[in-house]
Amino acid sequence: MFIKLVPNDAAMAEGSLFESDEVQYNLLFRIREGGDALCLKTADGSMIFAHTPGHKGWLWVSQKMAADKQEDIFEKLAIDLNNVPLPGITGDPDTVERFAEIYSKRKDVRWEKEMTMESYYCPKVLKPNNVRGEFRKATKEDVETVALYLAGFLRDAFNSSAEPETQLSKAETMIEAGGLYLWLVDRKPVSMANISHRSGKYGRINSVFTPIELRKKGYASALTAELCAILEKEKLIPMLYADIINPASNKVYQNIGFIKSGKITEINFQE
């Protein structure tokens, strides 16, 4: 019933059923690029599943599909994934909750929601006024600062107790990738944000972080707006995901022009 989803597949191209949900499911483009990813679709392109080993899978289904047909596809997908280690599933809240019910019964596992995010896109950035400072690309000299900020980001987003030392390798990788930027005040970093991926139409921003003691000064807003401007010059539409339990960050993004484009829920499977 399912066939392989290939790079530049028509199922995710302009004019496809998927196109209207492209912002909400933007991370699918990144997963599809991975050489070790399991990527499946129905022949008519009405369902897409993508999974990188060790990570949660992503599941999209066209809302034009009848509910009973969706249930049938979820049943068949759960069977196909019987021997695939799947720590969780991500996607539209209703879609993944219904799949989780079917999958958990078949695999005899429990499921629980981990988090729900709002997806956003920015058709026109609105730069904030009178924010002190300037931005620049992060360099290898910033590794320790970036590691500190990544640990803080994990603390805020996932209630993690990760120490900065554990984030040094990731900090180096992000800096080398060339998408990480810092906001500086008096030449000292006060905020960070990252352009993590570019798909055909969108540029995804993530890892936006400002230390607690430096917040509410507009630094994250100013830096995110500058990254949006970079993407706009590349003829790309900025997009990002924001945890819905953090109203402050959601408000920041909305104030600089981001528009809601659908929720995404992450679900964990546990034995």
C-alpha positions in Angstrom: 0.0 0.0 0.0 2.9 2.3 0.7 5.8 3.3 -1.6 9.0 5.1 -1.1 9.0 8.9 -0.9 12.0 10.1 -2.9 13.9 13.4 -3.0 11.9 16.1 -4.9 8.9 13.8 -4.8 5.8 15.1 -6.5 3.8 14.3 -3.3 5.5 17.3 -1.7 5.7 19.6 -4.7 3.8 22.7 -5.7 0.2 21.8 -6.5 0.2 18.6 -4.3 -2.3 17.8 -1.6 0.6 18.4 0.9 1.2 22.0 -0.2 -1.4 23.6 2.0 0.2 22.1 5.1 3.8 22.9 4.0 4.5 25.3 6.9 3.0 23.0 9.6 5.0 20.0 8.3 8.1 21.8 7.1 10.5 19.6 9.0 9.5 16.7 6.6 11.7 18.4 4.0 14.7 18.0 6.3 14.0 14.4 7.2 13.5 13.5 3.6 17.1 14.6 2.9 18.6 12.2 5.4 20.2 9.2 3.8 19.1 6.8 6.6 15.5 8.1 6.8 12.5 5.8 6.2 10.1 7.8 4.0 6.8 6.4 2.8 3.7 7.7 1.0 0.5 6.4 -0.5 0.4 6.2 -4.3 -1.9 9.1 -4.5 0.2 11.3 -2.2 -2.5 11.6 0.5 -0.3 10.2 3.3 3.3 10.8 4.1 5.4 9.2 6.9 9.0 10.0 7.5 11.3 8.8 10.3 15.0 9.2 11.1 16.3 6.3 13.3 16.4 7.3 16.9 13.9 10.1 16.5 10.1 10.4 16.4 8.4 9.8 13.1 6.4 12.5 11.4 2.9 11.6 10.0 0.9 13.7 7.6 -2.5 12.8 6.1 -4.6 14.9 3.8 -7.7 16.3 5.6 -9.6 15.8 2.4 -9.4 12.0 3.1 -12.5 10.4 4.7 -12.1 9.5 8.3 -12.7 5.8 7.8 -10.0 5.7 5.1 -7.6 7.5 7.4 -8.2 4.9 10.1 -7.5 2.1 7.5 -4.2 3.8 6.5 -3.2 4.1 10.2 -3.9 0.4 10.8 -1.8 -0.6 7.8 1.0 1.8 8.7 1.2 0.4 12.2 1.6 -3.0 10.7 4.3 -1.9 8.3 6.2 -0.3 11.3 6.0 -3.4 13.4 9.7 -4.0 13.3 10.8 -0.3 13.2 11.9 1.1 16.6 9.6 4.2 16.9 10.1 6.3 20.0 7.2 8.6 19.1 5.1 10.3 16.5 4.8 14.0 15.5 2.1 15.8 13.4 -1.3 17.4 13.5 -2.7 16.8 17.0 -5.8 14.9 15.9 -3.9 12.8 13.3 -1.1 11.6 15.6 -3.4 11.0 18.6 -5.6 8.7 16.4 -2.5 6.9 15.1 -1.1 6.6 18.6 -4.2 4.8 19.8 -3.9 2.3 17.0 -0.1 1.9 17.2 -0.1 1.6 21.0 -2.6 -1.2 21.0 -0.8 -3.2 18.3 2.6 -2.7 20.0 1.3 -2.9 23.6 2.9 0.4 24.6 1.7 3.5 26.3 1.6 6.9 24.7 1.6 10.4 26.1 1.9 13.9 24.7 5.3 15.5 25.2 4.6 19.0 23.8 2.5 20.9 21.3 4.0 23.6 19.1 2.4 26.3 16.9 3.9 26.6 13.4 4.5 30.1 12.0 5.4 31.7 8.8 6.4 35.4 8.2 5.2 36.8 4.9 6.7 40.2 5.8 9.1 40.9 8.6 8.4 43.9 10.9 11.7 44.9 12.5 11.4 46.3 16.0 12.5 49.8 16.7 15.0 51.2 19.2 16.6 47.9 20.2 20.1 48.4 21.4 22.9 46.4 19.8 23.8 44.7 16.5 24.1 41.2 15.1 26.8 39.1 13.6 27.4 35.5 12.5 28.7 33.2 15.3 32.4 32.2 15.0 34.5 29.4 16.6 35.5 31.9 19.3 31.8 31.9 20.4 31.7 28.1 21.1 31.6 28.3 24.9 28.9 31.0 24.8 26.8 29.1 22.3 27.1 25.9 24.4 26.0 27.8 27.4 23.0 29.1 25.5 22.1 25.7 24.1 22.0 24.3 27.6 19.7 27.1 28.6 17.5 26.4 25.6 17.2 22.8 26.5 16.4 23.8 30.1 13.6 26.0 28.9 12.2 23.8 26.2 12.6 20.3 27.7 13.2 20.9 31.4 16.7 19.5 30.8 19.6 19.7 33.3 22.2 19.5 30.6 25.5 21.2 31.4 27.1 23.5 28.9 30.1 21.2 28.5 27.8 18.6 27.0 26.7 21.0 24.3 30.2 22.0 23.0 30.2 19.5 20.1 26.7 20.6 19.0 27.8 24.3 19.3 30.8 23.7 17.1 28.6 21.9 14.5 26.0 24.7 14.4 28.7 27.4 14.0 30.4 25.5 11.3 27.1 25.1 9.4 27.0 28.9 9.1 23.4 29.6 10.1 24.0 30.7 13.8 23.9 34.4 14.7 24.3 36.4 17.9 22.9 39.7 19.0 25.6 41.8 20.7 25.4 44.7 23.1 28.7 46.4 23.8 30.3 43.6 21.8 29.0 41.0 24.2 26.5 38.3 23.1 23.1 38.6 24.7 20.9 36.4 22.4 21.2 33.7 19.7 19.1 32.4 16.8 19.8 29.9 14.0 18.8 29.5 10.4 18.7 25.7 10.5 17.4 24.6 7.1 16.2 25.9 3.8 13.6 24.1 1.7 12.4 25.1 -1.7 10.1 27.8 -0.4 10.9 28.3 3.3 13.8 29.0 5.6 13.4 27.5 9.1 14.6 29.4 12.2 15.3 27.6 15.5 17.3 27.7 18.7 16.2 31.2 19.6 17.4 31.9 23.1 18.2 34.8 25.5 19.4 34.3 29.0 16.7 35.0 31.7 18.4 38.0 33.1 18.6 39.7 29.6 15.0 39.1 28.5 12.3 41.7 27.7 14.8 44.0 26.1 13.9 43.1 22.5 17.1 41.2 21.7 15.5 38.0 20.5 12.9 40.0 18.5 15.6 42.1 16.8 17.8 39.1 16.1 15.0 36.9 14.7 13.9 39.8 12.5 17.4 40.2 11.1 17.4 36.4 10.2 14.0 36.9 8.6 15.5 39.7 6.5 18.4 37.5 5.4 15.9 34.8 4.2 13.7 37.4 2.5 16.7 38.5 0.5 17.1 34.9 -0.6 13.5 34.9 -1.7 12.5 32.5 1.1 9.7 32.7 3.5 10.8 32.5 7.2 9.1 29.9 9.3 9.5 28.4 12.8 7.9 26.3 15.6 7.1 27.7 19.0 6.0 25.8 22.1 2.4 26.9 22.9 3.0 26.8 26.7 5.4 29.8 26.3 3.1 32.8 25.5 5.9 35.3 25.7 7.9 33.8 22.8 4.8 33.3 20.7 4.0 37.0 21.2 7.5 37.9 20.2 7.1 36.2 16.9 3.7 37.5 16.2 4.9 41.1 16.9 7.5 40.8 14.1 5.1 39.5 11.5 4.8 35.7 12.1 1.3 34.2 11.4 0.0 31.0 12.9 -0.1 28.1 10.5 -1.3 25.0 12.4 -0.3 23.1 15.5 2.1 20.1 15.8 2.0 17.7 18.6 4.8 15.4 19.7 3.8 12.0 21.3 6.1 9.6 23.1 5.7 5.8 23.1 6.7 4.0 26.2 6.7 0.3 27.1 
